[in-house]
Amino acid sequence: MKPEEIRCQNDLQLYNTLLKHRDVIKVNEMIARQEEKGPTGLRRHLLATSVSLSKGMAPSVHKMADECIETLEMDIPLELYVFPSPQFNAMCFKPEEGRLHVMFSSSLLEGFKDDELKFVIGHELGHHVYKHHDIPIGYLLKGQRPASPRLALELFAWSRYAEISADRAGAHCAQNLDAVARALFKLASGLTSDFVQFDLDDFLKQVSEMQIVDAEPGQGAPKQDWFSTHPFSPMRVKALELFDQSVMANGDTSKDDLEVAVQGVMSLMEPSYLEGKTKTAIHMRRLLFAASICVANASDGISAEEIKTFEEFFGKGEFDKNLNVEQLSATLDDRIKTAKEMASVPQRMQVLRDLCTMSRSSGRTTEPERDVMNDIADKLDVPRSFICQSLAQDVEPD
């Protein structure tokens, strides 16, 4: 099966939509002008900070990479690098000077067996095959003029589906669900020894037992993992299980049914409450409205830039200049209480994540603003670490 046939449909749709966004076009034009002046220095940086793995040094890794290249029908020279790190990590960079560069952490190369590593390699190459680097998410979210909150949420949504596509590419290369699951288990647990015996059925059972119908995270992983794309997400594991059962992996589920099922799993992270008409959606929206005003007001009042960010999120003219901020702040605890009663833990986390997205989009998050967000997290029974994770999230695909 050709690689484009297994790409996640939502990834492709959001990708095509984002490519036409004026801000994405503008940043891509800026990047193109920079590239016209010559190489960005990526390869020189990699040679200076990591070790280039030649075929003589790492024949088995190159053999797996060559097999992945053939499976994914790629035609580009590949260079492999390793850097010292105790964290399992790998990344694929946008091609430069006609070469594609993939880098692995030393611990990942040492701790992953052949088919497990082939899944990781296939995943990284999948980002190139599906042209994920054409959406310059790092520039858009961390540039001098950060993306609007609405665009930021669209970028986050797309990046999650992009990971689903890359996972499918990796699974397509590995052709071994057990190895794929072991790789994800290692990413989740950090374990590589035989001290703990891995069991595929038990691991998949842990994912299946997560209360998706009730929109509650399972007990097998920290709650913040539910909203994390890297290094491990229960939803990615579930999505791969569904992929393995589909016709694209010699299963019975049709592609259309697969995409519907995957969208159902991923829907917990979609900001549908912003337009939803249910009581829960309304109260989540009311909480975000008040919380965003209180956070913006925490440092020397609400600036013109913060008003612009607010209106980009809620709509033009939604900020009332005669708004009594103190009066609104007095309603925050009641709104938190109501949201806590009506919304599930992931839904509350979604409000907090969107609050962090708004804060990031308007510029630097100050300590007083972070204190307000931490207080809201405490009252919603969400770990404060989730605020830190959302504010400092790495946005580059890897």
N, C-alpha and C positions, 0 to 999 in steps of 0.2 A: 504494500500500500504506500502510495506517495505521501511525503511529509505534509503537503498542503491539505491532504484529505483528512488528516487527524487533528488539524489545528482546531482549538476551541472556537466555536462560532461567535461567542460573545467577545472574545479577544479580537477577532477579525472585524466585527462590526464597530466596536469602540475604537479600534485602531484607525479604521477608515474615517470615522467621524472626527477624531482628534487631528488627523492629518490636515483636515480642512479648516481647523480652528485658526483664527487670525493670529493668536498669540504663538501657536505652534509654528505656523508658517513664518512668522517674524523671527523667531529664535533660530529656526533651521536656515533661514537666509543669512543670519548673522554668523552661524557656524560655517556655512559654505564660504563666506567671504574670508573667514580666518583660515580655512583649509586651502584656499587659493594661494595664500602667502607661503605655503609649505607645510610640512609635517608638524604636528603639535608637540612632538617630542615624547610620545608615549613609549615607543620602543626603547629609546635611550633611557627613559626613566625605569622601565622594567629591567633592562640590563644592569642598571646601577643599583637597584634595590632588591633584586631577586636573582635566582639562578636559572639560566636557560637550560632546559632539558633536551639534550640532543638524543637522536635515536640510539646512539651508542651508550649513553648514560641511562636511558629509561626505555629500552626496547619494548617492554610489555605495555607501557602506557601509550607509546606511539602506535603499537599494533591495535589497541582498543580504539584509539582516536581515528585511525585509518578506517577501521570497520564502521565506526559511527559516521564518518564522512561519506562512505559508500552508501550506507543505509539511508542517510538523509539527503543523498544526491547533491552533495556540495562540490564546488570546484574553486577552491581558494587555498593557497599555501597556509599551513598552520604552524604556529610556534607555541611551545608549551613552556611554562615557567613554574617555579616553586618558590614560596617565601616562608620564612620561619614563623610559625604561629601555633599555639596550643588549641586554637579554635578551628573547627571544621568549616572550611570556606572554599569557594571556587568562584571565578568570575570570568566572563567573556567580554572583551572590549570591542568597541566599534573598530572595524578594519582600518588600518593605516598603511600606506605605501604598498597596497595590494596584499597585505598579510593579515591574517586573523590571529589574535593573541588570546590565549586562555591561561589563566593562572590558578594554581592550587596552593592551599596551605600545606605545610609539611605534615601536620597531624592527619589531614585527610588522606594523603597519599599513603601514609604508613598504616592507617587504621582501617582502610576500606579494601575489601577483596575485589577480585577482577570484575565480576558482574555488577557489584555495587558501584565500583568506580566507573564502569561503562555507563551506568544510569546517570551519574553526575556529569560525565563528559557529554553525553547525548543531550542532557538538559541545557548545558552551557551553549552547545552548538545550536540548539533549538532557538535560542534568543537571536542568533545571527540568521538562521534560516527564515524565521518569521519577521525579520527586519525590525525587531523591537527597538533597536537603537535609533530608528527614525523618529521616535517620540522622545525628544530630549528631556526626559522627566527631571533629571538633576538640575539642568539649567532653569527649567520652568519653576521648580519649587524652591530652589536655593539660590537663584540668581539675584542680581541687584534689584530687580522689580519682580517680586514673587507673583506667581499666578493668583488669579482671583480665587476666592473660596470655592465657587461653583466649579471652576476648571480644575482646582486641586482635587476635589472629590471625584470628578470624572477621571482624572489621572490615576488616583488611588484605585478606583474600581477597575480601570483597564489593567493596571499593573498586576492585580490579583489574578485576572483571567489570563494575562500573559504568562504568569507562572504555571497555570494549568496547562497551557499549550507546551511550554518548555518541559514540564513533567511528562507529558505524553510523548514528546520526542525522545526523552531519556528512556522511558519504558519501552518505546518502539525499538530502540537500539539494544537494550538489555535483553528483551524477550524473556524475562524471568521475574514474575511478580514477587517471588520469595526474596530475590536479591534486592529488588526495588524497596520492598517493605523493610528489609534489614538495613538498607541505606538510610531510610527515613527514621527507623528506630535508633540508629546510631546518632543521627543528627538531633533527635529528640532527647536522647538520654545521655549522650557523651560516652557511652560504654562501647568498648571494642573487644574486651577480653571474654573468655568463656565463663567468667564468674557468674553471670546471669545468662541462663539459657533462653535464647530467642525462640518464640513460637508464633508463627504467622497467624494461625487461627485466633490465638489469644489477643494478638496485637490488633487484628482487624475487628475482633469482637469489642475491644475497648473503644474503637472509633464508632462502630455501629451502635453501641450502647449510649453514646452521647444523645441527649434528649433533643434531637433536631426538631421534632414535632412541637415541643414546648419551647423551642428557641432557647434552651439552656445549655451551657457548656457541660461537658462531662467532668468526672472527678479525676480522670487519669492525667490531666495536664493542667498547668496553671491557667487561670482564666484569661490572662493577657495573651496566652498563646493562641486563643481563639481568633484574635485580631492580628496575628503576626504572620507575615508571609515567609520570613526567614528567621531562623533556619528551619522551623518546623511549624506546620499548621495542621490540625486535625482535619480541616476541610480539604486540604490537598491530598491527604491520605485517602479520605473517603472518595474524592473525585477520581483518584487512580484506581480504586477498587471498582468503581462504576465503569471506568474505561476498560478495565480488564474483562468485564462482563459484556462488552459491546462487540458488534460485528467488526470493529476496527482492530480488535485483538482476538479475533476468532471466537467471540462469544455470540450471544443471541440478541442482545439489546440493539435496537436500531440506533443510527446516529442521532436522529431527531429525538428519540426518547432519552438517549444519553445526555444531550444538551439540556433538555428540560430538567432531568434529574440533577445535573451539575448546577444549573442555575438555582434550583431549589436549595441545594446545600450552601451555595455562596450567597443566597439572598439575605442571610443574617447580617451581612456586612454592607448591604446596599442602603443608602440614605432615603428609602422610599417614604419614611415618615414625614419628610418635608412637603410632600404633596398628598399624603394619605388623609382620609376623612374619618378613620376610626377614632374612638375616644383615646386610645393609647397614643396614636400618632399625633393627635391634637395636643395632648399633654406633654409629649416629648418635645414638640415644636415650641410650646409655651415655655418650657424649661430652657431650651436652647436660646430663645429670644432674651429672657431675663438674664441668664448666665452670661451671655456674650456682652451685654451692656455692663454688668457688674465687673467682669474681667477688664473690659476696656477702660472703665472708670477708676480702676484700682491705682493707676499711676498718673497723677496730675490731670485728671479729667479725661474726657473723650475727645481725641484729636480728629481733625478733618480726615486724615487717612483712615482712622478706625471707622468713622461714619461711612466712608466710601466702601470699606470692606464689608461692613454690616449690610449696606444696601445692595452690594454685589451678591450677597448671600440670600437675603430675604426679599429683595426687589427694590426698584427705584422708588424713593419717596416713603419707604417704610420707617425711616428714622424720623421721629417727630422732634423738631428742635425745642418744642415746649414740654418734652417728656420730663416728668419729675423722676429723676434717677433714684433719689432716696426712697421715694414711694415704691418704685418698682423693686428696689433692693429688699424692701421689707416683705415683698411677696415671694422672694426666692425660696425661703425655707418651706413654705407651703407648696410651692411648685415642685420642689425636690421630693417632698413627702408623697405627693400625689403620683409623681412619676415612678417613685420607688414602689408604690402599691400596685400600679397598673402595668409597668414595663418590666420585662425580663432583664436578667443581668446583662446579656449581650446588647439589648436595646439601650440600656443605660450607658453601657460602654460606648455605643455608637454615638450618643449625644456628646459624651466627653471627647471622643475622638474628633468629632466635627468642631467642637469648641476649640480644640488644639489646632485644628486645621485653620480656623479663622484667625487664631492668635498668630500662627506662623505666617499667614498671608499678609498680615498688617505690619510685619516687621519683627523685631526682636521681642521676645517674651520677657518681661521684667520679673523680678522676684516678687513684688506685690501681686502681680497678675497670676503668677504661679501659685502663690499662697491661696488665692481665691479658688483656683482650680483644684488645688489639693483639698481644700475644705469641702468643696462640692463632691469630690470623689469620696471623701470620708463619709459624708451623709448619704451617698448612694451605695455604700458598701462595695466600692470598687478600689482595688489597691492603688496607692499613690504612684507606684512604679509604672502603672499604665500611662499616667500623664507624662512621665519622663520618656517612656518608650515612644509615645505618639509625637512628642515635640522633637525628639532627636532621631526619628526613624530614618534609616538609610533608604533612599528612594531610588537608587540605581538598580536595574535588573541584574541579578547574578544567579 
